[in-house]
Amino acid sequence: MGDYKPIGDYAVIGNLRTAALVGTDGSIDWCCYPYLDRTSVFAALLDARRGGRFRVSVPGTGSGRQRYAGETNILRTEFSGETGKLVVTDLMPLFGDIEGRAGSFAPPELYRILECAGGSVEAAVEWSPRFDYARGTTGISRIPGGWFATDGRDDMTLFGIEEAGKVEEGEGGHTLRAEIPMREGDRRVLIARWGTEDLTYRPDDAGSVEEQTAEVWRTWAYGSGAGRAREWAGDLLPLLVRSELALKLLTNAATGAIAAAPTTSLPEDIGGVRNWDYRFAWIRDSAMTAQALIALGHGAEAIELLSWMERVSEMQAGEGRGLRLMYSIHGWTDLDEEDLLHLEGYRGSRPVRIGNGAAVQLQLEIYGELLNTAYELARRGHKLPEKEMAFLSRVADEACSLWKEPDYGIWEIRSEPRHYVYSKVMLWVALDRAVHLTDRYGLRGDRDRWARNAAAIRRQVLEQGYDAEVGAFVQSYGSKDLDAANLRIPLLEFLPFDDDRVEGTIDATIEGLTENGLVYRYRADDGLPGREGAFGLCTFWLIDCLALSGRIDEARSLFSRMVDRANHVGLYPEQFDPATGAFLGNFPQAFTHIGLINSALYIAYAEGKPIPGHAPIGTPEHRAELEGGRVVMMPV
């Protein structure tokens, strides 16, 4: 491990603009300013020597105990030494109304509040900003009341240790160190601030800032009807609240888009090359995210997210760029991939990448996500504008034209394009939902063409996507490989759960892709060296299938194991090492938290508990809704 902590030893704080990872040793090892998809200022997570960090600790105590302050994204780390106790409270200030978007204000600041909670301690501080992914050299100098760091282009200030600081030369530039003696009742407020527009230091305001920020998070977590989850969540409620807070933390306040994760290049294979940048918004995540948020009572966020997805896709298509599978959280499409060869990577996992080359891949499942999203919006009473409806009609027409083409699949395989079964299923979803939108919600277009092509896709998938010898749907036409994405076939209502081919796919997934209660996405050659870990979301998909197919005991058993895999503050990664349970991939991962919430919802439904809102897709009530022409609301 060297100077690298396990990925699971981190918690996250944020302000709906950016986020920071805080280790149990009190070190902020990852943070980008002023937005999470901009360049890093602390990146020790990806290079312990030259990446830069902001650490507050008590020498000799090792790791501290971390917890969140109730239903907030304010973090407390407690260090207990031989002579005393230090509590560090970390937060990014956040003010206003965060329901939906555009109602909040967040100065680009990071508060670290130090309190001696007993005896006496000496707090050690290390502040070594390394701007632009540590590609420059940082100089640190005194300013009135504090410290100023710059690489000549970007700059940052730190207040709270003016009398105790000492600047040292180090790799990549200057490092500020300080030793602060504290006795019981002493309090010290450190404020790191991006830029130099505000050079004030008001430590007495820290209590008010913390209280206001806590109230913002608490009001959102249990406001707008989210408390309804109490009726079906039971003992899982604290973990579900932590998941919803993690999802909200990854949301951009201005656009409503949700980043997949706040980090880049945390490896799927330690020491390997499977290191990707996840600080972007994937279209495919939106429908699942919306369902998770709606289940917890956050309809405003769901509508904003789905509307953003339709808006950016329509804009790019209107400019002749075609549909994209991902965008920046601000709607940009310039996501060119670049290797940062000067960084050693987490535990030597190279290369460190920024940008994502998969953004230009042809991924046909995006058509299903767009039309399914529009359907989810419409069935919840959101009237789609005429311009948006015209765009959706063109999307359906394009799906008819493209469905016979190969693509790169949901997992963004970096080898040759293939006829992926799941991609075809999602093209069927696109046309199936287009037909329902036409029949029930006023979409205009060539309904008969859409219906004919949907039927043709379905026939082809059943003929070429299912392998009788394997006893399951396979990854691509002509292959024998399994793909966990095919677990969504019944969840999307392509086939019912009691179909023998669905049951066979579930059983084959358990037999061929599951290890120690965790599910791999696939085990086929994907054109990259090394291997990846088991995928958190796929494990939850298996749980969903088991629950809705009547195998509730199996679903509950797997779900309980996944609940136990959360880290010390209730957060999940993208992937796991099935042998050790160690976290792999970018962290915290929105997809995995989405899976947790949706699986809890499906298990509650399967057990007959009262769940709120519209009937979830994949349930008999939703199928009855489609057949009967009326919206089915779940009893509460």
SEDOVO-9810 format. One line per field, with one value per residue (C-alpha): residue number from 1; residue in three letters; x, y, z. Coordinates in nm, 3 decimals, decimal comma. Each point is the difference from the previous one (the first is absolute). Layout:
// residues N
k = [NUM ...] $
r = [ALA ...] $
u = [X ...] $
v = [Y ...] $
w = [Z ...] $
END
This chain:
// residues 636
k = [1 2 3 4 5 6 7 8 9 10 11 12 13 14 15 16 17 18 19 20 21 22 23 24 25 26 27 28 29 30 31 32 33 34 35 36 37 38 39 40 41 42 43 44 45 46 47 48 49 50 51 52 53 54 55 56 57 58 59 60 61 62 63 64 65 66 67 68 69 70 71 72 73 74 75 76 77 78 79 80 81 82 83 84 85 86 87 88 89 90 91 92 93 94 95 96 97 98 99 100 101 102 103 104 105 106 107 108 109 110 111 112 113 114 115 116 117 118 119 120 121 122 123 124 125 126 127 128 129 130 131 132 133 134 135 136 137 138 139 140 141 142 143 144 145 146 147 148 149 150 151 152 153 154 155 156 157 158 159 160 161 162 163 164 165 166 167 168 169 170 171 172 173 174 175 176 177 178 179 180 181 182 183 184 185 186 187 188 189 190 191 192 193 194 195 196 197 198 199 200 201 202 203 204 205 206 207 208 209 210 211 212 213 214 215 216 217 218 219 220 221 222 223 224 225 226 227 228 229 230 231 232 233 234 235 236 237 238 239 240 241 242 243 244 245 246 247 248 249 250 251 252 253 254 255 256 257 258 259 260 261 262 263 264 265 266 267 268 269 270 271 272 273 274 275 276 277 278 279 280 281 282 283 284 285 286 287 288 289 290 291 292 293 294 295 296 297 298 299 300 301 302 303 304 305 306 307 308 309 310 311 312 313 314 315 316 317 318 319 320 321 322 323 324 325 326 327 328 329 330 331 332 333 334 335 336 337 338 339 340 341 342 343 344 345 346 347 348 349 350 351 352 353 354 355 356 357 358 359 360 361 362 363 364 365 366 367 368 369 370 371 372 373 374 375 376 377 378 379 380 381 382 383 384 385 386 387 388 389 390 391 392 393 394 395 396 397 398 399 400 401 402 403 404 405 406 407 408 409 410 411 412 413 414 415 416 417 418 419 420 421 422 423 424 425 426 427 428 429 430 431 432 433 434 435 436 437 438 439 440 441 442 443 444 445 446 447 448 449 450 451 452 453 454 455 456 457 458 459 460 461 462 463 464 465 466 467 468 469 470 471 472 473 474 475 476 477 478 479 480 481 482 483 484 485 486 487 488 489 490 491 492 493 494 495 496 497 498 499 500 501 502 503 504 505 506 507 508 509 510 511 512 513 514 515 516 517 518 519 520 521 522 523 524 525 526 527 528 529 530 531 532 533 534 535 536 537 538 539 540 541 542 543 544 545 546 547 548 549 550 551 552 553 554 555 556 557 558 559 560 561 562 563 564 565 566 567 568 569 570 571 572 573 574 575 576 577 578 579 580 581 582 583 584 585 586 587 588 589 590 591 592 593 594 595 596 597 598 599 600 601 602 603 604 605 606 607 608 609 610 611 612 613 614 615 616 617 618 619 620 621 622 623 624 625 626 627 628 629 630 631 632 633 634 635 636] $
r = [MET GLY ASP TYR LYS PRO ILE GLY ASP TYR ALA VAL ILE GLY ASN LEU ARG THR ALA ALA LEU VAL GLY THR ASP GLY SER ILE ASP TRP CYS CYS TYR PRO TYR LEU ASP ARG THR SER VAL PHE ALA ALA LEU LEU ASP ALA ARG ARG GLY GLY ARG PHE ARG VAL SER VAL PRO GLY THR GLY SER GLY ARG GLN ARG TYR ALA GLY GLU THR ASN ILE LEU ARG THR GLU PHE SER GLY GLU THR GLY LYS LEU VAL VAL THR ASP LEU MET PRO LEU PHE GLY ASP ILE GLU GLY ARG ALA GLY SER PHE ALA PRO PRO GLU LEU TYR ARG ILE LEU GLU CYS ALA GLY GLY SER VAL GLU ALA ALA VAL GLU TRP SER PRO ARG PHE ASP TYR ALA ARG GLY THR THR GLY ILE SER ARG ILE PRO GLY GLY TRP PHE ALA THR ASP GLY ARG ASP ASP MET THR LEU PHE GLY ILE GLU GLU ALA GLY LYS VAL GLU GLU GLY GLU GLY GLY HIS THR LEU ARG ALA GLU ILE PRO MET ARG GLU GLY ASP ARG ARG VAL LEU ILE ALA ARG TRP GLY THR GLU ASP LEU THR TYR ARG PRO ASP ASP ALA GLY SER VAL GLU GLU GLN THR ALA GLU VAL TRP ARG THR TRP ALA TYR GLY SER GLY ALA GLY ARG ALA ARG GLU TRP ALA GLY ASP LEU LEU PRO LEU LEU VAL ARG SER GLU LEU ALA LEU LYS LEU LEU THR ASN ALA ALA THR GLY ALA ILE ALA ALA ALA PRO THR THR SER LEU PRO GLU ASP ILE GLY GLY VAL ARG ASN TRP ASP TYR ARG PHE ALA TRP ILE ARG ASP SER ALA MET THR ALA GLN ALA LEU ILE ALA LEU GLY HIS GLY ALA GLU ALA ILE GLU LEU LEU SER TRP MET GLU ARG VAL SER GLU MET GLN ALA GLY GLU GLY ARG GLY LEU ARG LEU MET TYR SER ILE HIS GLY TRP THR ASP LEU ASP GLU GLU ASP LEU LEU HIS LEU GLU GLY TYR ARG GLY SER ARG PRO VAL ARG ILE GLY ASN GLY ALA ALA VAL GLN LEU GLN LEU GLU ILE TYR GLY GLU LEU LEU ASN THR ALA TYR GLU LEU ALA ARG ARG GLY HIS LYS LEU PRO GLU LYS GLU MET ALA PHE LEU SER ARG VAL ALA ASP GLU ALA CYS SER LEU TRP LYS GLU PRO ASP TYR GLY ILE TRP GLU ILE ARG SER GLU PRO ARG HIS TYR VAL TYR SER LYS VAL MET LEU TRP VAL ALA LEU ASP ARG ALA VAL HIS LEU THR ASP ARG TYR GLY LEU ARG GLY ASP ARG ASP ARG TRP ALA ARG ASN ALA ALA ALA ILE ARG ARG GLN VAL LEU GLU GLN GLY TYR ASP ALA GLU VAL GLY ALA PHE VAL GLN SER TYR GLY SER LYS ASP LEU ASP ALA ALA ASN LEU ARG ILE PRO LEU LEU GLU PHE LEU PRO PHE ASP ASP ASP ARG VAL GLU GLY THR ILE ASP ALA THR ILE GLU GLY LEU THR GLU ASN GLY LEU VAL TYR ARG TYR ARG ALA ASP ASP GLY LEU PRO GLY ARG GLU GLY ALA PHE GLY LEU CYS THR PHE TRP LEU ILE ASP CYS LEU ALA LEU SER GLY ARG ILE ASP GLU ALA ARG SER LEU PHE SER ARG MET VAL ASP ARG ALA ASN HIS VAL GLY LEU TYR PRO GLU GLN PHE ASP PRO ALA THR GLY ALA PHE LEU GLY ASN PHE PRO GLN ALA PHE THR HIS ILE GLY LEU ILE ASN SER ALA LEU TYR ILE ALA TYR ALA GLU GLY LYS PRO ILE PRO GLY HIS ALA PRO ILE GLY THR PRO GLU HIS ARG ALA GLU LEU GLU GLY GLY ARG VAL VAL MET MET PRO VAL] $
u = [0,000 0,284 -0,151 -0,336 -0,300 -0,264 -0,269 -0,250 0,179 -0,142 -0,312 -0,122 -0,116 -0,132 -0,213 -0,186 0,287 0,299 0,096 0,297 0,110 0,106 0,197 -0,028 0,347 -0,143 0,153 -0,194 0,163 -0,230 -0,177 -0,060 -0,094 -0,228 -0,191 0,061 0,071 0,269 0,365 0,108 0,158 0,053 0,083 0,204 -0,258 0,167 0,357 0,092 0,327 -0,087 -0,382 -0,055 -0,218 -0,157 0,052 -0,099 0,101 0,140 0,349 0,017 -0,374 -0,023 -0,352 -0,290 -0,363 -0,226 -0,372 -0,237 -0,184 -0,346 -0,183 0,256 0,315 0,198 0,275 0,157 0,332 0,100 0,363 0,065 0,356 0,169 -0,040 -0,321 -0,263 -0,032 -0,318 0,029 -0,323 0,022 -0,255 -0,052 -0,244 -0,339 -0,289 -0,351 -0,253 0,155 -0,323 0,023 0,265 0,115 -0,124 0,323 0,317 0,338 0,318 0,310 0,118 0,104 -0,039 0,201 -0,108 0,240 -0,125 0,187 -0,262 0,210 0,350 0,259 0,114 0,228 -0,176 0,230 -0,099 0,142 -0,124 0,153 -0,226 0,116 -0,201 -0,095 0,058 0,344 0,123 0,153 0,202 -0,178 0,135 -0,136 0,045 -0,143 -0,285 -0,162 -0,161 0,072 0,178 -0,013 0,077 0,033 0,154 -0,015 -0,346 -0,221 0,013 -0,137 0,014 0,008 -0,095 0,022 0,367 0,179 0,213 0,093 0,082 0,334 0,062 0,221 0,132 -0,142 -0,069 -0,222 0,057 -0,062 -0,171 -0,140 0,032 -0,122 -0,018 -0,284 -0,008 -0,355 -0,158 -0,349 -0,255 0,237 -0,137 0,178 -0,166 0,195 -0,150 0,144 -0,146 0,030 0,118 0,072 -0,330 -0,068 0,290 -0,204 0,031 -0,292 0,049 -0,285 -0,240 0,099 -0,268 -0,272 0,137 -0,001 -0,353 -0,137 0,172 -0,127 -0,353 0,016 0,095 -0,248 -0,290 0,065 0,050 -0,338 -0,185 -0,228 -0,155 0,326 -0,105 -0,244 0,288 -0,037 -0,313 0,181 0,374 0,005 0,350 0,147 -0,108 0,338 0,185 -0,258 0,022 0,379 -0,044 -0,240 0,239 0,285 -0,206 -0,094 0,363 0,092 -0,269 0,096 -0,201 -0,034 -0,095 -0,144 0,239 0,153 0,362 0,072 0,269 0,215 0,329 0,208 0,231 -0,063 0,085 -0,228 0,315 0,272 0,316 -0,186 -0,117 -0,375 -0,006 -0,275 -0,132 -0,353 -0,059 -0,263 -0,373 -0,105 -0,337 -0,060 0,001 -0,288 -0,307 0,140 0,107 -0,344 -0,169 0,232 -0,065 -0,375 -0,014 0,144 -0,233 0,228 -0,216 0,149 0,350 -0,129 -0,180 0,302 0,232 -0,222 -0,070 0,373 0,061 -0,260 0,120 0,370 -0,071 -0,238 0,248 0,284 -0,218 -0,120 0,360 0,050 0,222 -0,229 -0,091 0,267 0,014 0,160 0,048 0,181 -0,213 -0,038 -0,108 0,332 0,107 0,373 0,111 0,319 0,200 0,351 0,258 0,178 0,330 0,166 -0,230 0,073 -0,366 -0,167 0,241 0,184 -0,309 0,091 -0,094 -0,192 -0,264 -0,206 -0,282 -0,167 0,056 -0,314 -0,201 0,025 -0,097 -0,319 -0,212 -0,345 -0,148 -0,009 -0,314 -0,183 0,116 -0,126 -0,346 -0,033 0,088 -0,264 -0,252 0,089 -0,046 -0,333 -0,150 0,083 -0,199 0,287 -0,121 0,276 0,038 -0,082 0,363 0,106 -0,275 0,115 0,353 -0,121 -0,182 0,327 0,179 -0,252 0,040 0,378 -0,032 -0,190 0,283 0,286 -0,122 0,173 0,341 0,261 0,115 0,234 -0,259 -0,095 0,341 0,186 0,211 0,320 0,024 -0,194 -0,374 -0,240 -0,370 -0,047 -0,320 -0,062 0,041 -0,268 -0,229 0,040 -0,084 -0,317 -0,061 0,040 -0,266 -0,229 -0,002 -0,046 -0,315 -0,130 0,081 -0,198 -0,297 -0,023 0,197 -0,029 0,328 -0,040 0,183 -0,009 -0,143 -0,049 0,365 0,112 -0,222 0,118 0,365 -0,052 -0,154 0,288 0,262 -0,177 -0,011 0,370 0,103 -0,202 0,148 0,365 0,045 -0,107 0,222 -0,179 0,327 0,105 -0,357 0,012 0,010 0,363 0,211 -0,008 -0,134 0,198 0,186 -0,025 0,095 -0,233 -0,073 -0,159 -0,172 -0,243 -0,141 -0,189 -0,198 -0,294 0,052 -0,063 -0,294 0,151 -0,104 -0,186 0,182 -0,167 0,136 0,235 0,264 -0,003 0,024 0,286 0,185 -0,036 0,129 0,286 0,103 0,012 0,201 0,235 0,040 -0,047 0,282 -0,040 -0,336 0,127 -0,077 0,247 -0,122 0,147 0,305 0,054 0,308 -0,053 0,323 0,177 0,266 -0,071 -0,339 -0,256 -0,182 -0,359 -0,250 -0,218 -0,294 -0,011 -0,024 -0,300 -0,155 0,022 -0,167 -0,280 -0,057 -0,010 -0,245 -0,241 0,016 -0,116 0,338 -0,024 0,215 0,289 -0,045 -0,005 0,313 0,203 -0,133 0,103 0,353 0,008 -0,123 0,292 0,245 -0,058 0,300 0,017 -0,213 -0,245 0,161 0,056 0,251 -0,055 0,154 0,120 0,272 -0,214 0,283 0,069 -0,296 0,243 -0,140 0,099 -0,077 -0,116 -0,155 -0,260 -0,189 -0,349 -0,094 0,052 -0,203 -0,276 0,005 -0,026 -0,307 -0,177 0,071 -0,135 -0,310 -0,050 0,050 -0,249 -0,245 0,055 -0,061 -0,327 0,113 -0,166 0,224 -0,074 -0,072 -0,056 0,027 0,367 0,080 0,039 -0,290 -0,338 -0,167 0,196 -0,084 -0,365 0,035 0,120 -0,270 -0,282 0,086 -0,008 0,279 0,051 0,112 0,147 -0,194 0,160] $
v = [0,000 0,243 0,341 -0,100 -0,075 -0,255 0,166 -0,097 0,216 0,319 0,206 0,281 0,357 0,245 0,303 -0,095 0,147 -0,206 -0,267 -0,112 -0,340 0,001 -0,296 -0,151 0,146 0,352 0,055 0,154 -0,190 0,097 0,323 0,197 0,368 0,173 -0,295 -0,372 -0,036 0,271 -0,053 -0,129 0,204 -0,301 -0,332 -0,209 -0,269 -0,045 0,083 -0,004 0,192 0,273 0,015 0,236 -0,029 0,187 -0,205 0,062 -0,272 -0,082 -0,157 -0,350 -0,069 -0,155 -0,007 0,178 -0,102 0,158 0,064 0,243 0,253 -0,151 0,029 0,237 -0,002 0,154 -0,233 -0,048 -0,178 -0,074 -0,063 -0,148 0,026 -0,081 0,355 0,121 -0,007 0,209 0,024 0,135 0,114 0,029 0,172 0,207 0,282 -0,026 0,242 0,037 -0,247 -0,307 -0,166 -0,019 0,229 0,361 0,087 -0,020 0,198 -0,151 0,205 -0,190 -0,075 -0,293 0,022 -0,217 0,067 -0,137 -0,055 -0,149 -0,218 -0,106 0,023 0,161 -0,077 0,137 0,028 -0,045 0,180 -0,058 0,218 -0,065 0,111 -0,133 0,172 -0,143 -0,364 0,095 0,101 0,324 0,122 0,144 0,296 0,085 0,339 0,199 0,245 0,207 -0,251 -0,306 -0,173 0,022 -0,286 0,031 -0,165 0,324 -0,067 -0,136 0,101 -0,084 0,142 -0,153 0,173 -0,119 -0,088 0,327 -0,005 -0,366 -0,070 -0,081 -0,035 -0,285 -0,090 -0,322 -0,191 0,215 0,315 0,131 -0,176 0,185 -0,183 0,100 -0,147 0,139 -0,079 -0,022 -0,054 -0,114 0,251 0,159 0,052 0,086 0,070 -0,060 0,141 -0,087 0,213 -0,017 0,326 0,333 0,186 -0,042 0,046 0,032 -0,235 -0,020 -0,307 0,102 -0,057 -0,366 -0,121 0,177 -0,128 -0,356 0,031 0,148 -0,260 -0,281 0,136 0,016 -0,369 -0,114 0,193 -0,158 -0,353 -0,008 0,275 -0,022 -0,325 -0,193 -0,107 -0,237 -0,246 -0,055 -0,202 -0,267 0,036 -0,115 -0,050 0,084 0,362 0,141 -0,174 0,116 0,357 -0,018 -0,120 0,279 0,254 -0,146 0,030 0,358 0,085 -0,115 0,223 0,324 0,285 0,193 -0,278 -0,283 -0,250 -0,272 -0,104 -0,371 0,058 0,290 -0,171 -0,111 -0,297 -0,197 -0,343 -0,292 -0,213 0,107 0,074 -0,034 0,229 -0,008 0,352 0,233 0,348 -0,014 0,367 0,026 -0,061 -0,316 0,008 -0,368 0,063 0,246 -0,225 -0,216 0,307 0,153 -0,313 -0,004 0,367 -0,029 -0,299 0,223 0,290 0,222 0,056 0,344 -0,143 -0,280 0,240 0,233 -0,289 -0,148 0,340 0,074 -0,326 0,076 0,360 -0,067 -0,292 0,211 0,286 -0,218 -0,178 0,337 0,100 -0,311 -0,177 -0,295 -0,156 -0,023 -0,248 0,245 0,371 0,218 0,102 0,335 -0,157 0,018 -0,269 0,073 -0,297 -0,091 -0,261 0,085 -0,201 0,182 -0,183 0,204 -0,153 -0,350 -0,090 -0,152 -0,269 0,016 -0,043 0,178 0,186 0,272 0,120 0,315 0,021 -0,311 -0,136 -0,211 0,321 -0,033 -0,368 -0,113 -0,144 -0,086 -0,059 0,379 0,006 -0,211 0,216 0,316 -0,135 -0,180 0,324 0,189 -0,267 0,029 0,376 -0,025 -0,260 0,229 0,285 0,200 0,150 -0,018 0,312 -0,031 0,049 -0,280 -0,227 0,061 -0,091 -0,324 -0,090 0,042 -0,216 -0,278 0,033 -0,018 -0,310 -0,162 0,087 -0,114 -0,310 -0,238 0,162 -0,132 0,222 0,003 -0,092 0,129 -0,088 0,214 -0,291 0,126 -0,263 -0,050 0,082 -0,293 -0,073 0,022 -0,157 0,263 0,278 -0,164 -0,037 0,371 0,084 -0,201 0,203 0,321 -0,100 -0,163 0,317 0,213 -0,198 0,050 0,370 0,022 -0,192 0,179 0,323 0,167 -0,087 0,039 -0,217 -0,318 -0,223 -0,296 0,010 0,014 -0,293 -0,208 0,059 -0,070 -0,334 -0,075 0,080 -0,219 -0,293 0,041 0,014 -0,309 -0,184 0,114 0,134 -0,308 -0,308 -0,322 -0,179 0,268 0,020 0,379 0,321 0,061 0,311 0,030 -0,187 -0,316 0,006 -0,232 0,268 0,121 0,366 0,123 0,281 -0,263 -0,020 0,315 -0,184 -0,069 0,324 0,188 -0,232 -0,144 -0,340 -0,089 -0,141 -0,339 -0,057 -0,301 0,201 0,269 -0,254 -0,169 0,329 0,069 -0,346 0,019 0,336 -0,148 -0,296 0,173 0,362 -0,006 -0,041 0,031 0,170 0,256 0,015 0,071 0,197 -0,264 -0,223 0,028 0,146 0,377 0,101 0,120 -0,176 -0,104 -0,053 0,204 -0,048 -0,101 0,274 0,143 0,099 -0,340 -0,165 0,216 -0,088 -0,365 0,083 0,182 -0,299 -0,243 0,218 0,052 -0,365 -0,117 -0,115 0,244 -0,192 -0,011 0,368 0,093 -0,208 0,163 0,342 -0,043 -0,084 0,314 0,210 -0,134 0,099 0,373 0,174 0,157 0,301 -0,187 0,064 -0,236 -0,025 -0,104 -0,346 -0,248 -0,261 -0,311 -0,175 0,277 0,237 0,287 0,296 0,050 0,265 0,355 0,100 0,067 -0,136 0,130 -0,318 -0,219 0,227 0,007 -0,379 -0,014 0,225 -0,177 -0,345 0,107 0,125 -0,322 -0,219 0,211 -0,035 -0,376 -0,029 0,191 0,316 0,332 0,189 0,350 0,133 -0,159 -0,373 -0,079 -0,125 -0,377 -0,060 -0,155 0,328 0,187 -0,260 0,031 0,376 -0,037 -0,248 0,180 0,355 0,143 0,106 -0,233 0,161 -0,225 0,001 0,191] $
w = [0,000 0,070 0,067 -0,150 0,216 -0,104 -0,212 0,266 0,257 -0,150 0,054 -0,227 0,056 -0,258 -0,088 -0,324 -0,200 0,102 0,250 0,209 0,130 0,366 0,134 0,345 0,064 -0,043 -0,343 -0,287 -0,284 -0,287 -0,085 -0,320 -0,008 -0,067 -0,153 0,032 -0,373 0,004 0,084 0,340 0,277 0,231 -0,170 0,245 -0,073 -0,340 0,095 0,368 -0,054 -0,247 -0,008 0,296 0,310 0,290 0,316 0,359 0,244 0,341 -0,030 0,136 -0,007 -0,346 -0,138 0,160 0,030 -0,260 -0,008 -0,165 0,211 -0,023 -0,331 -0,152 -0,211 0,286 0,118 0,342 0,054 0,359 0,098 0,345 0,127 0,328 0,129 -0,159 -0,273 -0,316 -0,206 -0,355 -0,167 -0,379 -0,218 -0,311 0,078 -0,170 0,033 -0,137 -0,138 -0,166 -0,107 -0,376 -0,147 -0,006 0,348 0,199 0,059 0,084 0,034 -0,124 0,354 0,212 0,380 0,236 0,359 0,264 0,356 0,294 0,167 0,299 0,144 -0,226 -0,354 -0,266 -0,334 -0,300 -0,322 -0,348 -0,288 -0,341 -0,286 -0,337 -0,270 -0,339 0,094 0,139 -0,345 0,129 0,297 0,302 0,194 0,346 0,166 0,288 -0,041 0,277 0,235 -0,208 -0,287 -0,377 -0,243 -0,378 -0,304 -0,196 -0,141 0,275 0,363 0,341 0,352 0,347 0,323 0,360 0,055 -0,074 0,314 -0,011 -0,362 -0,159 -0,374 -0,122 -0,342 -0,139 -0,316 -0,219 0,202 0,350 0,287 0,302 0,331 0,343 0,348 0,209 0,374 0,133 0,341 0,092 -0,127 -0,254 -0,348 -0,324 -0,335 -0,321 -0,319 -0,341 -0,276 -0,378 -0,160 0,162 -0,034 0,372 0,241 0,318 0,293 0,243 0,220 0,229 -0,290 -0,033 0,242 -0,194 -0,331 0,132 0,138 -0,321 -0,216 0,221 -0,020 -0,380 -0,022 0,267 -0,152 -0,337 0,137 0,174 -0,183 -0,304 0,114 0,027 0,347 -0,171 -0,029 0,374 -0,077 -0,202 0,067 0,362 0,138 -0,341 0,025 0,119 -0,285 -0,256 0,130 -0,032 -0,357 -0,089 0,154 -0,204 -0,318 0,082 0,075 -0,353 -0,153 -0,169 0,151 -0,326 -0,245 0,209 -0,162 0,220 -0,038 0,005 0,265 0,126 -0,087 -0,293 -0,052 0,316 -0,142 -0,075 0,015 0,244 -0,197 -0,330 -0,278 0,060 0,137 -0,126 0,064 0,141 0,076 -0,271 -0,040 -0,187 -0,172 0,077 0,375 -0,006 0,004 0,282 0,193 -0,041 0,133 0,301 0,079 -0,051 0,233 0,272 -0,079 -0,208 -0,305 -0,069 -0,041 -0,219 -0,232 -0,018 -0,080 -0,268 -0,152 -0,013 -0,180 -0,265 -0,032 -0,060 -0,232 -0,207 -0,013 -0,124 -0,253 -0,128 -0,062 -0,214 0,252 0,056 0,331 0,269 0,282 0,243 0,057 0,244 0,296 -0,179 -0,329 -0,187 -0,243 -0,012 0,209 -0,183 0,188 0,116 0,193 0,285 -0,020 0,277 0,264 0,128 0,056 0,304 0,125 -0,332 -0,219 -0,321 -0,204 0,181 -0,245 -0,035 -0,248 -0,134 -0,349 0,018 -0,043 -0,379 -0,016 -0,170 0,278 -0,122 0,344 0,037 -0,216 0,251 0,289 -0,171 -0,085 0,334 0,173 -0,197 0,089 0,370 -0,021 -0,177 0,233 0,291 -0,150 -0,147 -0,328 -0,257 -0,219 -0,369 -0,099 0,231 -0,128 -0,358 0,105 0,157 -0,318 -0,191 0,259 -0,059 -0,377 0,038 0,216 -0,287 -0,237 0,226 0,177 -0,239 0,064 0,246 0,287 0,301 0,262 0,341 0,147 -0,256 -0,123 -0,158 -0,273 -0,323 -0,009 0,032 0,001 0,375 0,125 0,263 -0,258 -0,215 0,300 0,074 -0,363 0,051 0,317 -0,204 -0,252 0,253 0,210 -0,314 -0,077 0,355 -0,016 -0,324 0,134 0,333 0,011 -0,339 -0,170 -0,376 -0,251 -0,202 0,269 -0,231 -0,109 0,360 0,095 -0,298 0,077 0,371 -0,095 -0,240 0,265 0,249 -0,244 -0,080 0,366 0,082 -0,300 0,022 0,351 0,191 -0,007 0,086 0,070 0,250 0,126 0,016 -0,196 -0,102 -0,035 -0,379 -0,296 -0,064 0,331 0,298 0,253 0,272 0,072 0,322 -0,192 -0,127 0,352 -0,097 -0,269 0,237 0,194 -0,326 -0,082 -0,317 0,140 0,321 0,301 -0,030 -0,351 -0,004 -0,189 0,269 0,279 -0,185 -0,036 0,372 0,090 -0,252 0,143 0,348 -0,126 -0,243 0,107 0,378 0,250 0,375 -0,041 -0,252 -0,372 -0,280 -0,300 -0,233 -0,027 -0,375 -0,170 -0,022 -0,170 0,316 0,209 0,356 0,158 0,187 0,326 0,054 -0,077 0,276 -0,222 -0,171 0,339 0,080 -0,339 0,096 0,330 -0,187 -0,227 0,289 0,189 -0,290 -0,109 0,341 0,135 0,288 0,248 -0,246 -0,078 0,367 0,072 -0,278 0,094 0,363 -0,110 -0,216 0,291 0,205 -0,277 0,047 0,151 0,344 -0,106 -0,226 -0,338 -0,293 -0,286 -0,359 0,044 0,262 0,024 0,066 0,185 0,252 -0,026 -0,072 -0,187 -0,365 -0,259 0,041 0,330 0,117 -0,298 -0,075 -0,187 0,305 0,227 -0,262 0,001 0,380 0,007 -0,286 0,143 0,338 -0,181 -0,199 0,306 0,193 -0,290 -0,017 0,374 -0,029 0,178 -0,089 -0,242 -0,132 -0,346 -0,337 -0,055 -0,077 -0,349 0,012 0,237 -0,088 0,096 -0,265 -0,264 0,098 -0,034 -0,360 -0,089 0,180 -0,101 0,351 0,233 0,294 0,325 0,265 0,330 0,283] $
END
